[in-house]
Amino acid sequence: MKEKNISKMTLGTVQLGMNYGIANQGGKPDEEKSFAILRSALEGGVTSLDTARAYGDSEQVIGRFLKTWEGAKPFITTKIPKLQGGTPAELEAFVVNSIEVSLENLGVSGVDAVMLHTAGDIFTHGRAAVDALSALIRRGYAKQVGVSVYNADEINEMLKYKELSVTQVPMSIFDQRLIASGTMEQLKEREITVFVRSVFLQGLFFLDPDMMEDPILIEHAAPKIRILREIAGAEGMSVAQLAIAFMRDCVGVTSLVLGADTPEQVRDNIAYFDTPALEPAVAARLRREFADVDIPEIMKVLSRPKK
């Protein structure tokens, strides 16, 4: 599947609809600030936005912004909540209704990509879920359909269906499981559009390891963050530059989904993509040093509801 031009950076918009991210101290931005974030991204060359029904009022904020935007329409990805219904007809009705709400929220007649937000739905409903998604393409509501996943097993299940041509995966320097398993090579061979989220592990990379109080983070994250800082410093780079350069050039990656709390952060993120490719020895060290990070333990902390 050859996708429409998608910039190497996709603006993640969960922050525009709800409090999100362990390093986010400002909370959900107001609409003026949200519009400034979106404008900074699109004016800076970002052509792709990622949202979902589950991201609070993110879709509505984007929709109101697009009414003011006079530039080219961005590539928009949204996601369907956990499927409801048992029969194929019920599943299709749920999917169609969900996307019609999203389209109304966004103020558009169709989006570029739609994914199941709950990867388990592909196991539970199989062919019926795929057929329900395919109905969106037939109706002109979506150009591509797929699944937002967490692991290689979910990707392997998705790859059983040729209709599914887009996915979103969690990967970072700390979480290289999909690289090590050869899954990213598989996705490239199938020409799947791959969006990568959690590049900074929700901002964990930017926390001071000496100031951490959570025992899980002290044990599993702090030592690795110190190593990450040491490598970045040795290369004359920031941690953000290192993280982006490593994931940007990973085999099979289409675009990195990065959120932002301010317009300045958007501009900084865009600039980081100009970082030169890492030397092979540096990339090899990153693969070696972070091969054993206990991501499931770290995610116990990152997945806690933000107060």
Salt bridges, closest charged atoms under 4 A:
GLU31 OE1 - ARG64 NH2 2.74
ASP50 OD2 - LYS79 NZ 2.90
ASP57 OD1 - LYS28 NZ 3.46
ASP112 OD1 - LYS4 NZ 3.74
ASP112 OD1 - LYS143 NZ 3.57
ASP121 OD1 - LYS82 NZ 3.64
ASP131 OD1 - ARG127 NH1 3.00
GLU157 OE1 - LYS160 NZ 2.90
GLU163 OE2 - ARG127 NH1 2.69
ASP175 OD1 - ARG177 NE 2.77
GLU191 OE2 - LYS2 NZ 3.13
ASP210 OD1 - ARG226 NH2 2.84
ASP214 OD2 - ARG304 NH1 2.64
GLU219 OE1 - HIS220 NE2 3.61
GLU230 OE1 - ARG285 NH2 2.82
ASP249 OD2 - ARG248 NH2 2.87
GLU264 OE2 - ARG267 NH2 3.48
GLU289 OE2 - ARG285 NE 3.18
ASP292 OD1 - LYS224 NZ 2.88
GLU297 OE2 - LYS300 NZ 2.50
